[in-house]
Amino acid sequence: MCLAIPGQIISISDDAEPLMRTGKVSFGGVVKTVNLAYVPEAKVGDYAIVHVGFALSIIDEGEAQETLDYFKQIQEV
């Protein structure tokens, strides 16, 4: 089973090579560098599903918040 976490893109590097495009993604205040090669349409402010350092898809803010709420509920149990 794999776990992918939603995070908000807060900055994007301007790398000329599309496969090396990265961004800073915030996961509830924890910021990590993430590869954005799989989501060339990504822009600052978007929410992305991230697995092992790669953004796999862009999701809307509501869906991201719903997923984060589920994680919070699991943590409280």
C-alpha positions as CSV (number, residue, x, y, z in Angstrom):
1,M,0.0,0.0,0.0
2,C,1.3,3.5,-0.9
3,L,0.5,6.7,0.8
4,A,0.4,10.0,-1.1
5,I,-0.1,13.3,0.9
6,P,-1.6,16.5,-0.4
7,G,0.5,19.6,-0.1
8,Q,0.4,23.2,-1.4
9,I,3.0,24.4,-3.9
10,I,4.5,27.6,-2.4
11,S,7.3,28.2,-5.0
12,I,8.6,26.7,-8.3
13,S,12.1,26.6,-9.7
14,D,12.7,28.0,-13.2
15,D,14.7,25.0,-14.4
16,A,14.9,24.9,-18.2
17,E,14.8,21.1,-18.2
18,P,11.2,19.9,-17.7
19,L,12.2,16.7,-16.0
20,M,14.2,18.6,-13.4
21,R,11.5,21.1,-12.5
22,T,11.0,21.3,-8.7
23,G,9.0,23.2,-6.2
24,K,8.7,23.9,-2.5
25,V,5.6,22.2,-1.2
26,S,4.1,22.9,2.2
27,F,2.6,20.0,4.2
28,G,0.9,21.8,7.0
29,G,3.9,24.0,7.6
30,V,6.6,21.4,6.8
31,V,8.2,22.4,3.6
32,K,9.9,19.9,1.2
33,T,11.4,20.1,-2.2
34,V,9.3,18.1,-4.7
35,N,9.9,17.0,-8.3
36,L,7.1,18.5,-10.5
37,A,8.0,16.7,-13.8
38,Y,4.7,14.7,-13.7
39,V,2.6,17.9,-13.3
40,P,3.8,20.4,-15.9
41,E,0.6,22.4,-15.4
42,A,1.3,23.0,-11.7
43,K,1.5,26.6,-10.5
44,V,2.1,28.3,-7.2
45,G,-0.9,27.9,-4.9
46,D,-2.0,24.6,-6.4
47,Y,-2.4,21.5,-4.2
48,A,-0.7,18.4,-5.4
49,I,-0.7,14.8,-4.3
50,V,2.9,13.9,-3.5
51,H,4.5,10.4,-3.1
52,V,8.2,9.8,-2.3
53,G,9.2,13.3,-3.5
54,F,7.2,13.4,-6.7
55,A,4.0,15.4,-7.3
56,L,1.7,12.9,-9.1
57,S,-1.4,15.0,-9.7
58,I,-3.0,18.4,-9.0
59,I,-6.2,18.4,-6.9
60,D,-8.5,21.1,-5.8
61,E,-8.3,22.8,-2.4
62,G,-11.5,21.2,-1.1
63,E,-10.3,17.7,-1.9
64,A,-6.9,18.4,-0.3
65,Q,-8.5,19.7,2.8
66,E,-10.9,16.7,3.0
67,T,-7.9,14.3,2.9
68,L,-6.0,16.3,5.5
69,D,-9.0,16.2,7.7
70,Y,-9.1,12.4,7.4
71,F,-5.4,12.3,8.4
72,K,-6.1,14.5,11.4
73,Q,-9.0,12.2,12.5
74,I,-6.7,9.1,12.2
75,Q,-4.1,10.8,14.3
76,E,-6.6,11.6,17.1
77,V,-7.7,8.0,17.4
